[in-house]
Amino acid sequence: MQRDLLPAFMAAKKTLAMMTGHVHSYERFARAGKALVVSGGGGGPRARLSTGKDRRHDDDLYKGPALRDFNFVVLTVDEKGIAVEVRGLPKGGTAFSAMDRFFLPFP
């Protein structure tokens, strides 16, 4: 992913965001004016991420706990850009709630 896809995505002038999964958690980064979102909390065993000074990525914009809720991403497009809401469900919970929100303006 980082070797084969990320360089082309970062070089493209018309890309706003890359959405990926697999980590079984949630992370969000802003690099070179583009959003990178990892939403892998779809129901498998969740991965505990290091926090504080032990963080794997210092630029993770989501400051949530080490063990993040099950999650999915909702995108709403309008003429100005894309509103992003990440909905989370705690293990054993019965109701989803917003765990992150951000906006991607169109250039």
C-alpha positions as CSV (number, residue, x, y, z in Angstrom):
1,M,0.0,0.0,0.0
2,Q,2.6,2.5,1.1
3,R,5.0,1.6,-1.7
4,D,2.6,1.0,-4.6
5,L,-0.5,3.1,-4.1
6,L,0.3,6.0,-1.8
7,P,2.9,7.7,-4.0
8,A,0.4,7.9,-6.9
9,F,-2.4,9.1,-4.7
10,M,-0.2,11.8,-3.2
11,A,1.0,13.0,-6.6
12,A,-2.5,13.2,-8.1
13,K,-3.8,16.7,-8.2
14,K,-7.5,15.7,-8.0
15,T,-7.5,13.4,-5.0
16,L,-8.9,14.5,-1.6
17,A,-8.9,11.4,0.6
18,M,-7.8,7.8,0.7
19,M,-10.0,5.5,2.8
20,T,-8.6,2.2,3.8
21,G,-9.2,-0.5,6.4
22,H,-7.4,-3.5,7.8
23,V,-5.9,-2.1,11.0
24,H,-9.0,-3.1,13.0
25,S,-9.1,0.4,14.6
26,Y,-9.6,4.0,13.5
27,E,-6.9,6.5,12.5
28,R,-7.0,9.8,10.5
29,F,-4.1,11.8,9.1
30,A,-3.7,15.0,7.0
31,R,-0.6,14.9,4.9
32,A,0.2,17.4,2.1
33,G,-3.4,18.6,2.1
34,K,-4.9,15.2,1.7
35,A,-6.9,13.1,4.2
36,L,-5.8,9.5,5.0
37,V,-8.5,7.6,6.9
38,V,-8.1,4.1,8.3
39,S,-11.5,2.7,9.3
40,G,-11.1,-1.0,10.1
41,G,-13.5,-1.4,13.1
42,G,-16.1,-3.4,11.3
43,G,-16.5,-6.1,13.9
44,G,-13.3,-8.2,14.0
45,P,-11.0,-8.2,17.0
46,R,-10.1,-4.5,17.6
47,A,-6.4,-3.5,17.6
48,R,-5.1,-1.6,20.6
49,L,-3.1,1.4,19.4
50,S,-0.3,3.0,21.4
51,T,-1.1,6.5,22.8
52,G,0.8,9.4,24.2
53,K,4.5,9.5,23.6
54,D,4.4,5.8,22.4
55,R,2.1,6.6,19.4
56,R,3.0,4.8,16.2
57,H,2.1,7.9,14.2
58,D,2.5,11.3,15.9
59,D,0.2,12.9,13.3
60,D,-2.9,10.8,13.9
61,L,-5.5,13.5,14.2
62,Y,-8.0,11.3,16.1
63,K,-7.1,11.6,19.8
64,G,-9.3,8.7,21.0
65,P,-8.4,5.9,23.4
66,A,-6.0,3.1,22.6
67,L,-8.9,0.6,22.0
68,R,-11.3,2.4,19.7
69,D,-15.0,1.6,19.0
70,F,-16.2,-0.5,16.2
71,N,-16.8,2.0,13.4
72,F,-17.9,2.9,9.9
73,V,-17.6,6.1,7.9
74,V,-20.5,8.2,6.4
75,L,-19.7,10.6,3.6
76,T,-22.1,13.4,2.6
77,V,-21.3,15.3,-0.6
78,D,-22.5,18.8,-1.4
79,E,-21.4,21.5,-3.8
80,K,-18.7,22.7,-1.3
81,G,-17.1,19.3,-0.4
82,I,-17.5,16.2,1.6
83,A,-18.6,16.0,5.2
84,V,-17.2,13.0,6.9
85,E,-18.7,11.5,10.1
86,V,-17.3,8.4,11.7
87,R,-19.9,6.5,13.7
88,G,-18.7,4.3,16.6
89,L,-20.2,1.5,18.7
90,P,-18.5,0.5,21.9
91,K,-18.1,-3.3,22.5
92,G,-21.3,-4.5,24.1
93,G,-23.1,-1.2,23.2
94,T,-26.4,-0.8,21.6
95,A,-26.2,2.6,20.0
96,F,-23.9,4.3,17.5
97,S,-22.6,7.8,18.1
98,A,-20.3,10.2,16.3
99,M,-16.7,9.6,17.2
100,D,-15.1,11.9,14.7
101,R,-16.2,14.5,12.2
102,F,-14.3,16.5,9.6
103,F,-14.9,18.3,6.3
104,L,-13.0,17.9,3.0
105,P,-13.5,21.1,0.9
106,F,-13.4,20.8,-2.9
107,P,-10.4,22.8,-4.4
